[in-house]
Each structure stands twice: as C-alpha cells, then as structure tokens.
C-alpha cells in the first residue's frame, strides 16, 4: 500500500481539480468520486484503499475493513449520527498538534458502533504506522515499523455523553456541562455532561489505540481513550492503549462501566478518574506507566459519587506512584496486584480528609518486612505483601501487548 501522506504535496501542485457547484448543481462531493474534497478542491486518492476523512460525520456512516481511514483533522460524530466501524478496520490519524491535533470525537448524542472481535480488532494508530487490514486479518497485531514506546504522533479517541458529572467553575458555581480537555473551547462538540446516567453512546469493543496523545498546548495532551460524561447504556469492553503520551484511559464523570483493559507504556498516568465517575473498571492490566499507575481524583462540585476499580495486575515499571488519590477521593479498590515495584513508589494519601478510599486485597510484590516502605502513612488493613496476580490475562490474547510477551506471568 502506498503512503498517501507523502504523495499529497505533489498532487497539491499539479492534480487538484476545482469542483465547486457547477451549472448542473453538482457539488464537489458529486464529482470527486476517487478523492477527497478540501475547500472545494478534489484531492485525488493515490491509493484507492485509503479514505481521507476531513469532514465531521453528520449522517450515518460505515467504515469497512477493506479500507484504511485516515483522519485529516479532529473528526466528530455529530449528535443524531452513528458511525459504524467494521471488525478489522484500521484508522490512522495524521500528525498535528494544538488545534490541529487529529482525533475521533463522539459528540453528545452521537453514536459509535466500533465492534471488533478477538480475531479482528479495530486499530487506531498513526499514519506513520505501516500496519494494514491484511496484517490484522492474518492475526498479527503488532506494528511492523513503530516501537511500542513511540508516543504523541496523533490525538486519540474521545467519547462524550449526557451522564452526570461533578464540576464547578472558579467562582464555585456548579456546572452540569463542561468542555473536555484536549479539545479547544471553540469547538462546541467538546461539551459533555448532563443528567442522564443511562445515556448510550454506542459499543466500543476490541479496539487498540496506539501512539497517540499529541499536545494541544500548555502541556495539555489527548488521552488514549477519553470518556466524558458517558452513560452506563454504553458498552466499553476489551480496550488496549499503547504508547499514549498522556493517560491511557480517563473517565470524567459519567456512569459507564468498563471491562478488560490493557494500558502499556503511557507517558503519563495509566488509569485516571475525575469528576465523580460512578462506574466500575473490572479486569485490567497496566504495564510501565511514566507517572501514576492510578490517578484517582475526587468530586469537583456538589455532586458526589464513587467508583470501583477491581481485578487488576500492574507492572509498575517507571511509575512515580502506585496509587495517587485526592483528599476527597471516593472509590473502592479491590483485588489489585502490583509487581516490578521500585523504591519510592508508594500508595499515596491513605488518610482521606473528606473522601473515602476502601482497600480490599491490594497485593504488593515486596518483602513483607518492608511493606510499610511503600505506603505513605499507616498500612491499610486491606494492603498486604504477596505475589498473586489478580487479572484474568487469558482474555487479552488479541492485544499487541500479549503478542509482544509483556503480559507473561500475569
């Protein structure tokens, strides 16, 4: 497959066709049957297997596994529209930063039906990645040319909904909707939050998100998978995030439940929760985050709800902390195993002034005599030393992480 990213500058000089509305009422889209319309110009596709997406999804659309879909910017699935992505489809984001960072954004009221399978996962990656649908169909899910620690080459996947969030402005005024991080405030599709905890944004299953997290400014990067105000009518199951510059998965309020997640080689936190997310993360593996394995924040407004994170195994690697919480964090942590722990990596803030964090069967792979050295404060009753993994790693055979062998022993 040719790489259209390198062909376009040549085409821009010699082969653009002006195709504004003509006397017959034909639009650029009517005429440009083998290309992409950009500002009234038809840009021919050098490779018929590549579809360059430059416009928001404003009506129902299907992306098929016989094509590669190239995100030419921040593409939103608008309210009332459904984007269906077939199993085995590959989506690649162009390079870009600041307001030009590429991402797939599902706006409130939009719907994403991205249902991959264990044998045909859906891959979100960078245009620099040479992976093809044919490679995915063959059962090889690794990038053929990018290492699994190359980050920040494009944006990420953002899903926004109408479920409750806990937020306020600088004056303390309670807010039911706010703008998601990573999206400029000039884009109204970045708003999330509401009062419908049963809101349904679709099905996101067996997807791998790679090499993302481009910077939009002032150290503000896009997460691998962002879930803002997403309701529990949404299915989020079997997710892999590899080499994202910012967090792996981050919830901003909402009530969506999430199962079977792998986060590998993030440049910031692996698992991040904010604004009184009220759902559950069940069965997960974290490998080698660069900051917190967990950054678990409390409510930011008057609405107060807690979440549950359970049945996970963590290779702490380069993490700065094991578990980081706020004074007002409300959550339950159950059956989580940490290994690969280094000196200075701690369970932080075990004394919570306003919130409540419950630790149940939290296992640290350290010498029992030194357990207290890895807790910032008194060791909670639910924290112990041991070496028993807690995640069911058998369900992750479809991931790049599993094929690379980094889940071995978990």
C-alpha positions in Angstrom: 0.0 0.0 0.0 1.4 3.4 -1.0 1.6 6.1 1.7 -0.7 8.9 0.6 0.8 11.1 3.3 3.9 11.6 1.1 2.1 11.8 -2.2 -0.2 14.7 -1.3 2.2 17.6 -1.6 3.0 16.6 -5.2 -0.7 16.3 -6.0 -1.4 19.6 -4.5 0.8 21.3 -7.1 -0.4 19.5 -10.2 -3.5 17.5 -9.9 -6.1 19.3 -7.7 -9.4 19.8 -9.6 -11.6 22.8 -8.8 -15.0 21.4 -8.3 -17.3 23.9 -6.7 -21.0 23.9 -7.5 -21.4 24.0 -11.3 -24.4 24.9 -13.6 -25.8 21.4 -13.2 -26.0 21.8 -9.4 -23.2 19.2 -8.8 -21.2 19.6 -5.7 -17.5 18.7 -5.1 -18.6 15.6 -3.4 -20.7 14.6 -6.5 -17.8 15.0 -8.9 -14.9 13.8 -6.7 -15.6 10.1 -6.7 -12.0 9.0 -6.3 -10.7 11.6 -3.9 -11.4 13.9 -1.0 -12.9 17.4 -1.1 -10.9 20.1 0.7 -12.0 23.7 0.4 -13.8 23.0 -2.9 -10.8 21.2 -4.4 -10.8 17.5 -5.3 -7.6 15.8 -4.0 -7.3 12.5 -5.8 -6.6 9.5 -3.7 -3.3 8.0 -4.8 -4.3 4.8 -3.1 -7.9 3.7 -3.6 -7.6 1.7 -0.3 -7.1 4.9 1.7 -10.1 7.1 2.6 -9.1 10.5 3.9 -11.7 11.8 6.3 -11.8 15.6 6.6 -15.4 16.4 7.5 -17.5 15.6 10.6 -19.8 12.6 10.5 -23.2 14.3 10.1 -25.2 11.3 8.9 -25.0 7.6 9.5 -21.7 6.1 8.0 -19.9 2.8 7.9 -16.1 2.3 7.8 -15.2 -1.0 6.2 -12.2 -3.3 6.8 -11.2 -3.2 3.1 -10.0 0.4 3.5 -7.7 2.4 5.7 -9.4 5.5 7.1 -7.1 8.5 7.5 -8.2 11.2 10.0 -7.3 14.5 8.4 -8.2 16.5 11.5 -10.5 16.4 14.5 -13.4 14.4 13.2 -16.6 14.5 15.2 -19.5 12.1 15.1 -22.3 14.6 15.5 -25.5 14.3 17.5 -28.0 12.1 15.9 -25.4 10.3 13.7 -24.0 6.8 14.0 -20.5 5.8 12.9 -20.2 2.0 12.4 -16.7 0.6 12.2 -16.3 -3.0 11.0 -14.1 -5.6 12.7 -10.5 -5.5 11.4 -10.7 -1.9 10.3 -7.6 0.3 10.6 -7.9 4.1 11.3 -4.8 6.3 11.2 -4.5 9.8 12.5 -2.4 12.4 10.6 0.3 14.3 12.5 -0.9 17.5 14.2 -0.7 19.5 17.4 -2.5 22.4 19.0 -6.0 23.0 17.5 -4.9 20.8 14.5 -4.4 17.7 16.6 -6.2 14.8 15.0 -8.8 12.7 16.9 -12.0 10.8 16.6 -14.6 12.6 18.8 -18.1 11.2 19.5 -20.1 14.2 20.5 -23.1 14.1 22.9 -26.0 12.4 21.1 -23.6 10.8 18.6 -23.1 7.1 18.5 -20.0 4.9 17.8 -20.6 1.3 16.9 -17.0 0.0 16.9 -17.4 -3.7 17.4 -14.1 -5.5 16.8 -13.6 -9.1 17.7 -10.8 -11.1 19.3 -9.6 -12.2 15.8 -10.3 -8.9 14.1 -9.7 -6.0 16.5 -10.1 -2.4 15.3 -6.8 -0.5 15.3 -6.5 3.3 15.9 -3.0 4.4 15.2 -0.7 7.0 13.4 -0.2 7.5 9.7 3.4 6.7 10.4 2.4 3.1 11.3 2.6 0.7 8.4 0.1 -1.8 9.8 -2.6 -2.8 7.3 -6.0 -4.5 7.5 -4.5 -7.5 5.7 -1.9 -7.8 8.6 -4.7 -7.6 11.2 -6.7 -10.3 9.3 -3.7 -12.5 9.4 -3.6 -12.4 13.2 -0.5 -10.2 13.6 -1.5 -7.2 15.6 1.9 -5.6 16.2 3.1 -2.5 14.3 5.6 -3.6 11.6 7.7 -0.4 12.0 7.0 1.5 15.2 8.3 0.5 18.6 5.6 0.3 21.4 7.1 3.3 23.2 6.7 5.9 20.4 4.2 8.4 21.6 2.4 11.6 20.6 2.1 11.1 16.9 -1.7 11.9 16.7 -4.5 12.5 19.1 -6.8 9.8 20.4 -10.4 8.6 20.8 -12.8 10.8 22.7 -16.4 9.8 23.6 -18.7 12.3 25.3 -22.2 11.8 26.8 -25.1 13.2 28.8 -24.5 11.5 32.1 -23.9 13.4 35.4 -20.5 14.9 36.2 -19.2 16.8 39.3 -17.8 20.1 38.2 -17.7 23.8 39.1 -16.1 27.0 37.8 -13.5 29.2 39.5 -16.3 31.0 41.4 -17.6 27.7 42.8 -20.7 27.7 40.6 -21.9 24.1 40.0 -21.8 23.1 36.3 -23.7 20.3 34.6 -21.6 20.5 31.5 -18.1 21.5 30.7 -15.6 21.3 27.8 -13.4 18.2 27.6 -9.7 18.5 27.9 -7.8 18.1 24.7 -10.4 19.9 22.6 -10.3 23.7 22.0 -13.1 25.6 23.7 -14.1 27.0 20.3 -15.5 23.5 19.3 -18.9 23.0 20.9 -18.7 19.3 20.1 -16.3 19.1 23.1 -19.0 19.7 25.7 -20.0 16.8 27.9 -22.3 16.1 30.9 -26.0 16.2 31.7 -28.5 14.3 33.8 -29.0 11.0 32.0 -26.9 8.3 33.7 -28.4 5.7 31.3 -27.2 7.6 28.2 -26.0 5.4 25.4 -23.0 6.4 23.2 -22.7 3.0 21.4 -20.5 0.0 21.6 -16.7 0.1 21.8 -15.3 -3.4 21.9 -11.9 -4.9 20.9 -10.1 -1.7 19.9 -6.4 -0.9 20.2 -5.4 2.7 20.4 -1.7 3.4 19.7 1.0 6.2 19.5 -1.4 9.0 20.4 -1.6 11.9 22.9 -0.5 14.8 20.7 -0.1 18.1 22.6 -2.8 20.8 22.1 -0.8 23.4 24.1 0.4 24.2 27.6 1.2 20.6 28.4 -2.4 19.5 27.6 -2.4 16.2 25.7 -5.2 14.0 24.5 -5.7 10.7 26.3 -5.7 7.3 24.5 -9.4 6.8 25.4 -11.3 9.7 27.0 -14.8 9.0 28.4 -16.5 12.3 29.4 -20.0 12.1 30.9 -20.5 8.7 29.2 -23.6 6.8 30.4 -24.0 3.2 31.5 -26.0 2.4 28.4 -22.7 2.5 26.6 -20.6 -0.7 26.2 -16.8 -0.3 26.7 -15.1 -3.7 26.7 -11.8 -5.1 25.6 -9.7 -2.0 25.2 -5.9 -1.7 24.6 -4.0 1.6 24.8 -0.3 1.5 23.7 2.3 4.3 23.9 0.0 7.3 24.6 1.7 10.5 25.5 -0.9 11.4 28.1 -3.1 9.0 30.2 -4.2 5.6 28.9 -7.9 5.7 29.9 -9.5 8.6 31.7 -13.1 9.0 32.9 -14.6 12.5 33.5 -17.7 11.8 35.5 -20.4 9.6 33.8 -21.5 6.2 34.8 -20.1 3.9 32.1 -18.8 0.5 33.2 -15.5 -0.6 31.5 -14.1 -4.1 31.4 -11.0 -5.9 30.1 -8.5 -3.1 29.6 -4.7 -3.2 28.9 -2.6 0.0 29.2 1.0 -0.2 28.1 3.8 2.4 28.0 1.9 5.6 28.8 3.8 8.9 29.0 1.6 9.9 32.0 -1.0 8.1 34.1 -2.3 4.7 33.1 -5.8 4.9 34.8 -7.3 8.3 35.7 -10.7 9.1 37.1 -12.2 12.5 37.8 -15.5 14.4 38.5 -17.3 11.6 40.4 -17.3 8.9 37.8 -19.7 6.3 39.2 -18.9 3.2 37.1 -16.7 0.2 37.5 -13.4 -0.9 35.9 -13.2 -4.7 36.0 -10.3 -6.8 34.9 -7.3 -4.9 33.7 -3.6 -4.9 33.2 -1.2 -1.9 33.4 2.4 -2.1 32.2 5.0 0.6 32.7 3.3 4.0 33.1 5.6 7.0 33.3 3.7 8.8 36.1 0.9 7.4 38.3 -0.4 3.9 37.8 -3.6 5.3 39.2 -4.5 9.0 39.5 -7.9 8.9 41.3 -9.4 12.3 41.9 -12.5 13.2 43.9 -15.6 15.4 43.1 -15.1 18.9 41.7 -18.6 20.0 42.5 -21.5 19.3 44.8 -22.5 16.0 43.1 -20.6 13.2 44.9 -20.3 9.6 43.7 -17.8 6.9 43.9 -16.3 4.3 41.5 -14.9 0.8 41.8 -11.6 -0.5 40.3 -11.1 -4.2 40.7 -9.4 -7.4 39.5 -6.2 -6.0 38.0 -2.5 -6.6 37.7 0.1 -3.8 37.5 3.8 -3.9 36.4 4.7 -0.5 37.9 7.9 0.0 35.9 8.6 3.7 35.7 5.6 4.8 37.7 6.1 7.7 40.1 3.4 6.3 42.5 1.4 3.1 42.8 -1.9 4.7 43.7 -2.4 8.5 43.9 -5.6 9.9 45.4 -7.0 13.3 46.5 -8.2 14.1 50.0 -11.8 13.9 48.7 -11.5 10.8 46.5 -14.4 8.3 46.8 -13.6 4.8 45.5 -13.3 1.1 46.2 -10.1 -0.6 45.1 -10.4 -4.4 45.2 -8.1 -7.3 44.2 -5.2 -5.4 42.6 -1.7 -6.8 42.3 1.5 -4.7 41.9 4.8 -6.1 40.8 8.0 -4.6 39.4 7.9 -2.1 42.2 10.9 0.3 42.8 12.0 2.2 45.8 10.0 5.4 46.2 6.8 4.1 44.6 4.1 4.5 47.1 0.4 4.1 47.8 -0.1 7.8 48.5 -2.5 9.6 50.8 -4.1 6.8 52.7 -5.6 9.3 55.2 -8.5 11.0 53.4 -10.0 14.1 55.0 -13.2 14.4 53.0 -13.4 11.3 50.9 -13.3 7.5 51.5 -11.0 5.0 49.7 -11.5 1.4 50.6 -8.6 -1.0 50.0 -9.5 -4.7 49.7 -6.9 -7.3 48.8 -4.3 -4.9 47.5 -1.2 -7.0 47.0 2.3 -5.6 46.7 5.1 -7.9 45.4 7.6 -6.8 48.1 9.3 -8.2 51.1 6.6 -8.4 53.9 9.1 -6.8 56.3 9.4 -3.7 54.1 5.7 -3.3 53.2 5.4 -0.1 55.2 8.1 1.5 53.0 5.7 1.5 50.1 2.8 3.2 51.8 2.6 6.9 52.6 1.1 6.6 56.1 -0.3 3.7 58.1 -0.7 0.5 56.1 -4.4 0.0 55.5 -5.9 -3.3 56.6 -6.6 -4.3 53.0 -3.0 -4.0 51.8 -0.5 -6.9 52.1 2.6 -8.3 50.6 2.4 -11.2 48.2 2.9 -12.4 44.6 -0.5 -13.4 43.3 -1.7 -11.8 40.1 -5.4 -10.7 40.1 -6.3 -10.1 36.5 -7.6 -12.7 34.1 -4.8 -12.3 31.5 -6.3 -15.0 29.3 -8.8 -12.6 27.7 -6.0 -10.4 26.3 -4.5 -12.7 23.7 -5.8 -10.4 20.9 -3.6 -7.4 22.1 -0.2 -6.2 20.8 0.9 -6.4 24.5 0.2 -10.1 24.7 1.8 -10.8 21.3 4.9 -8.9 22.5 5.1 -11.1 25.6 4.8 -8.3 28.1 1.9 -9.9 29.9 3.8 -13.1 30.6 3.5 -14.1 34.2 0.4 -12.1 34.9 
